[in-house]
Every structure is written in structure tokens, then in C-alpha cells.
């Protein structure tokens, strides 16, 4: 007896984008497959708010746009189209202004949770590294004061930070970890 998997329903990129404009839930899109996203904890939200609050003045000075959770990132990887919703996305390219997604961020931040950490550290790390514009990828722990920073300038070698400041090149900003975790 042969067991086969149920048929997959593939949707096109435009159908996905149209659906997202009217959906109450957010979905990530990977080459025709759509995956619903789960809600976040209070700690996740507080850390994300603190990051945005700390980065916004520098983003405005540099003419960048900072988005938290609701701006999609469009990627082309090996001829396949993907859309992710990073927790924080910073775009400084004035040509990168589609109303529903960005293609050229210089910084991406993900706040780790038990259900997303493996994907954020593997799948998304590899996918995001394919973006020529990306200078840094920041992974922020919720349950401990610890941040992982991957930089293009160091060939994506991880740096661990649990105190002090983190230098963000594209904002020319020293981000104090005490501010990131101030509300948790």
C-alpha cells in the first residue's frame, strides 16, 4: 500500500498579494505555498516596540523607513518567490517603495520565540543573506538578555551580545541593549 500526501494548493504571487490586503491574518508565502502566522507574546511586542522607538530618530535622519511586523519582504531565491514578514525591517533605498512590500532592506530584526527560532536561525538567515542590500540581521531573545548579530562585513559570522551596545552600520547608531530590554 502506498501512502501519498494530500495535493497541495498553489497560488500565484498576485493572488497572494490580493488576499493579504483583505485578510485578518498574515501569511508568509514560499513559492506558491501560504503559511499562516501566529500571534506574538507581550514580551515580543514590548521588545519590538523598544527597538522601533530606539531606531526611529536615526532612521528619520537618514531618510530610511522602519517597519514593524506588517511590511512584507519580497525575495527571489533560485527562481522562487518568497514573502516574509520580518519583525522589523529597515529600508534606506529611495527606489524601494512598493506600497505592500520591500525588496532592499539594509537591516532585518527577528524577535525569537520557541516556535520560530529554528526557522529564524536557519531558513531565514540563509534567505536574507541573498539580499545584496542587507548589512545586518539581528536575532533578539525574549526570555534572556541576548542578541545574535550577523553582519555582511564579517561574512555573516555571528556575534553574541548580552550587555553594552550594538553598532548598526546602516543607521550609524549604537543601540543600547538596556533600551531594547527596558520594558521586560
C-alpha positions as CSV (number, residue, x, y, z in Angstrom):
1,X,0.0,0.0,0.0
2,X,1.3,3.4,-1.0
3,X,0.6,6.4,1.1
4,X,0.5,9.7,-0.7
5,X,0.4,13.2,0.7
6,X,-2.6,15.3,0.0
7,X,-2.5,17.5,-3.1
8,X,-1.0,20.9,-2.4
9,X,-2.9,24.1,-3.4
10,X,-0.5,26.5,-5.1
11,X,-1.4,30.1,-5.5
12,X,0.2,32.8,-7.7
13,X,2.0,35.8,-6.3
14,X,-0.7,38.3,-7.3
15,X,-3.4,36.1,-5.8
16,X,-1.4,36.0,-2.5
17,X,-0.8,39.8,-2.5
18,X,-4.5,40.5,-3.2
19,X,-5.5,38.1,-0.4
20,X,-3.2,39.6,2.1
21,X,-4.8,43.1,1.6
22,X,-8.2,41.7,2.7
23,X,-7.1,39.0,5.3
24,X,-7.4,39.5,9.0
25,X,-4.4,37.1,9.4
26,X,-0.9,37.5,8.0
27,X,0.6,34.7,5.8
28,X,4.1,34.1,4.6
29,X,4.4,32.9,1.0
30,X,7.1,30.5,-0.2
31,X,6.9,29.6,-3.9
32,X,3.1,29.2,-4.2
33,X,2.6,27.9,-0.7
34,X,1.0,30.0,2.0
35,X,1.6,29.7,5.8
36,X,-0.4,31.4,8.4
37,X,1.5,33.3,11.1
38,X,0.8,33.0,14.8
39,X,0.3,35.8,17.3
40,X,3.1,37.1,19.5
41,X,3.6,37.3,23.2
42,X,3.6,40.5,25.3
43,X,7.4,40.3,25.7
44,X,7.8,40.0,21.9
45,X,5.7,43.2,21.4
46,X,7.5,45.1,24.1
47,X,10.9,44.3,22.7
48,X,9.8,45.2,19.2
49,X,8.3,48.5,20.4
50,X,11.6,49.3,22.2
51,X,13.6,48.5,19.1
52,X,11.5,50.7,16.9
53,X,11.5,53.5,19.5
54,X,15.3,53.4,19.7
55,X,15.9,53.3,16.0
56,X,13.2,55.7,14.7
57,X,15.2,59.0,15.2
58,X,18.2,57.7,13.4
59,X,16.1,56.2,10.6
60,X,14.4,59.6,10.0
61,X,17.7,61.4,10.0
62,X,19.0,59.1,7.3
63,X,15.8,59.1,5.2
64,X,15.1,55.5,5.9
65,X,11.8,53.8,6.5
66,X,11.3,51.5,9.5
67,X,8.5,48.9,9.6
68,X,7.4,46.6,12.4
69,X,5.7,43.3,11.6
70,X,3.3,44.4,8.9
71,X,5.6,45.1,5.9
72,X,6.4,42.1,3.7
73,X,9.8,41.4,2.3
74,X,9.9,40.0,-1.2
75,X,12.8,37.7,-2.1
76,X,13.8,35.8,-5.2
77,X,15.8,32.7,-4.3
78,X,16.7,30.2,-7.1
79,X,13.9,31.4,-9.3
80,X,11.4,31.0,-6.5
81,X,9.4,34.0,-5.0
82,X,9.1,34.3,-1.2
83,X,7.3,36.8,1.0
84,X,8.2,37.0,4.7
85,X,7.0,39.4,7.4
86,X,10.2,40.3,9.4
87,X,9.5,41.6,12.9
88,X,11.4,44.8,12.0
89,X,12.6,45.9,8.5
90,X,14.7,49.0,7.7
91,X,14.8,50.2,4.1
92,X,17.0,53.1,3.2
93,X,16.7,52.7,-0.6
94,X,14.5,55.6,-2.0
95,X,13.7,53.3,-5.0
96,X,12.3,50.6,-2.8
97,X,8.9,51.9,-2.1
98,X,6.2,49.4,-3.2
99,X,3.1,50.0,-1.0
100,X,2.9,46.4,0.1
101,X,6.4,45.0,0.3
102,X,10.1,45.9,0.2
103,X,13.0,44.2,-1.7
104,X,16.1,46.0,-0.4
105,X,16.3,46.3,3.4
106,X,19.7,47.1,5.0
107,X,18.6,45.7,8.4
108,X,16.2,42.9,9.4
109,X,15.4,42.0,13.0
110,X,13.5,39.0,14.3
111,X,12.4,38.6,17.9
112,X,12.9,34.9,18.7
113,X,10.2,32.7,20.1
114,X,10.2,29.0,20.8
115,X,8.1,28.3,17.7
116,X,10.2,30.5,15.3
117,X,13.8,30.3,16.5
118,X,14.8,27.4,14.3
119,X,13.4,29.0,11.2
120,X,14.8,32.4,12.0
121,X,18.3,31.0,12.6
122,X,18.4,28.7,9.5
123,X,15.9,29.2,6.7
124,X,15.5,33.0,7.1
125,X,19.2,33.6,7.8
126,X,20.1,31.9,4.6
127,X,17.3,33.6,2.6
128,X,18.1,37.0,4.0
129,X,21.8,36.7,3.2
130,X,20.9,36.5,-0.5
131,X,19.8,40.2,-0.4
132,X,22.6,42.4,-1.7
133,X,21.3,45.4,0.3
134,X,21.3,43.6,3.7
135,X,24.1,44.8,6.0
136,X,22.9,43.1,9.2
137,X,20.5,40.5,10.6
138,X,19.6,40.8,14.3
139,X,18.0,38.0,16.4
140,X,16.7,39.1,19.7
141,X,15.9,36.6,22.5
142,X,12.7,37.1,24.5
143,X,13.5,35.1,27.6
144,X,17.1,36.2,28.2
145,X,19.1,39.4,27.5
146,X,20.9,38.1,24.5
147,X,21.2,39.2,20.9
148,X,22.8,37.5,17.9
149,X,24.1,39.8,15.2
150,X,25.1,38.6,11.7
151,X,26.9,41.2,9.5
152,X,27.7,41.1,5.9
153,X,31.0,42.9,6.7
154,X,32.2,39.9,8.8
155,X,31.0,37.3,6.3
156,X,27.8,36.6,8.3
157,X,29.8,35.3,11.4
158,X,27.6,35.5,14.4
159,X,28.4,38.0,17.3
160,X,26.7,37.4,20.6
161,X,25.8,40.4,22.8
162,X,24.3,40.4,26.3
163,X,25.3,43.9,27.5
164,X,26.5,47.2,26.2
165,X,25.7,48.5,22.8
166,X,25.3,47.1,19.3
167,X,26.6,49.1,16.4
168,X,24.2,49.2,13.4
169,X,26.1,50.4,10.3
170,X,23.2,51.4,8.1
171,X,21.8,53.7,10.8
172,X,25.2,54.8,12.2
173,X,23.6,54.0,15.6
174,X,24.9,52.4,18.8
175,X,21.9,50.5,20.1
176,X,22.0,50.0,23.9
177,X,20.8,46.6,24.9
178,X,19.4,48.2,28.1
179,X,16.9,50.1,26.0
180,X,15.9,47.0,24.0
181,X,15.0,45.1,27.2
182,X,13.9,48.1,29.3
183,X,10.2,47.1,29.4
184,X,10.7,43.3,30.0
